[in-house]
Amino acid sequence: MTAPLLTLPLLLLLGQAPEPTPTEAPFQARLSFYAFDEDVDTDGSNTSFHAALEGHTPELASGLRAEATLSFFLATALSQGIALQDFGSNLRLRYRPSSWEAGEGWVVAVHPITTSRLYMGFTYPVTWERTAFPRHSGTESALELRLSRRRWDAFVALKSANVLDELALEASRRYSLLAGGFLDVTPELRLAAKGTVLNRGQVPGAATQGVELHVPVRGASLGALWHRGEPVGNNVDLTLYTGDPTFFERFFQPETYPGGFSASVSLEGSLVSQGLVDPETAPPQGRTQTSGAGAMEARVKQGFWRAHALAYVRTPGFIQVDAPGFPPYQDFPSDTEKRAEVSGTLSSDYHLQDWGLTPGLLVRVTRPASLGNVFVGIPGNTSTAVFQGPNRFTLLPEGVDPKLVVTAKATARWDLETVAGVLAEVSYTHDPNQTTFEDDETGVGEPVLQPANEVGVNVLLQARF
């Protein structure tokens, strides 16, 4: 396995960490400050502080190393002072036989608190199952085993958490199995696949009626990556990647500009089925919901100029797959009108080598996912629900259809040698689907359209030691 391949996005998203070289310091620390405000004209700006520490031992025995990543957020907990939130901390034991090449070997990893580094899908907007059990009590942990060879990689992981059994009124342990890998068909073409099977436990609403219904999940993700030349790094699009636990690690990876032409194109698709409650039967009965998503990403680099393109599609069921259901644990009624989310992004930037500055521009157009004929308020009133993410939606006034959302950004990356970096973006968004609820003359709450224009600011500062 060659060193450039280790920086390719598809390999990073498979969860493999590059093998440390003997010249690396035994400990590396990153401290990041992230401030974001989606609309400067309204309340709701947020700040967070992220701290990460990575360490690896010298050889404990021939070819054997131990590694650890500590990654967490510092957050203010209303009346309880400062709280810690884990962001994918893990421990790894790596073994490489003496006759194997660098980058090859066995890895055993333990994810003791959260499992967001093990997931389905490859590109962040269409990844899923970062949390396998949304109603778990305590931690969700995982054990991962990986084998890497020169042209292929395979892994298997087991997630585990305690989930409440509403009928027995006690917690029972649930398991999620993930497996997959990739194959380098040629030096320029890589194919990847993942699969998962799990049972998220009982449906709470059905259990209160004495009916035992479970939420079984089956899913698969397939991906392909073609690349030529040097790797092309990520663009500055902070809002697309903030849920990714590798976000603070990979955005400041050094970008090389050796001249010449480089390009990569990735294509992926995911299909998932899960058991939910049939909303049209009584007493509650199960029904299988099938949903899917796909994405295509292209990157080009010529000299100091880069361009990125990303297009993806997500069905409403896929957006809610980890919630799961809408309303919770229910399938969509058969008479609702379902429309998938379709989004396209184009961006370009240019690196000013003398200053270490990379300014850029980005444009995104999105047709949001929606669900029509949703009953709201008094019987007979219907509306359209517009989805922005899992359990994040707005209800449009009756008779109003969803409209396109357009976003434009000015972005900048400033690298201060290898010790610090700054990412910043100023965005303008035209979203005519924003609403709030106001009482009408009879005192009944109705959705009312809000101003469509928003100006936002995001800044990320990072220091490395």
VENNOR-V932348 format. One line per field, one symbol per residue. ss: DSSP state (~ for helix, > for strand, _ for the rest). burial: + if it has 16 or more other ideal C-beta (glycine too) atoms within 10 Angstrom, else -. A space follows every 10 residues. Layout:
# VENNOR-V932348
ss=???
burial=???
This chain:
# VENNOR-V932348
ss=__~~~~~_~~ ~~~_______ ______>>>> >>>>>>>___ _____>>>>> >>>>>>____ >__>>>>>>> >>>>>>____ _>>>>>___> >>>>>_____ ____>>>>>> >________> ___~~~_>__ _____>>>>> >>>>>>>>__ _>>>>>>>>> >>>>>____> >>>>>>>>>> >>>>>>__>> >>>>>>>>>> >>_~~~~___ ___>>>>>>> >>>>>>>>__ _______~~~ ~_____~~~~ __________ >>>>>>>>>> >>>>>>>___ _____>>>>> >>>>>>>>>> >>__>>>>>> >>>>_~~~~_ _________> ______>>>_ >>>>>>>>>> >>____>>>> >>>>>>>_>> >>>>>_____ _>>>>>>>>_ _>>>>>____ ____>>>>>> >>>>>>___> >>>>>>>>>> >___>>>>>_ ____>>>>>_ __>>>>>>>> >>>>_
burial=+---++++++ +++++++-++ ---------+ ++-+-++++- -------+-+ ++++-+---- ----+-+-++ +++------- -----+++++ -+-+-+---+ --+++++-+- +-++++++++ ++++++++++ ++++++---+ ++++-+-+-- --+-+-++++ ++++-+---- ---+-+-+-+ ++-+-----+ -+-+-+-+++ +++-+++--- +-+-+-+-++ +++++-+-++ ++++++++++ +--++++++- ++--+-+--- -+++-+++++ -++++++++- ---+-++-+- ++++++++++ +----+++++ ++++++++++ ++-+++-+++ ++---+--++ +-+-+++++- +------+++ -+-+-+++++ ++-+-++--- --++++++-+ --++++---+ -+--+-+-+- +++++----- +++++-+-+- +++++----- -----++--- ---+-+-+++ -+-+-
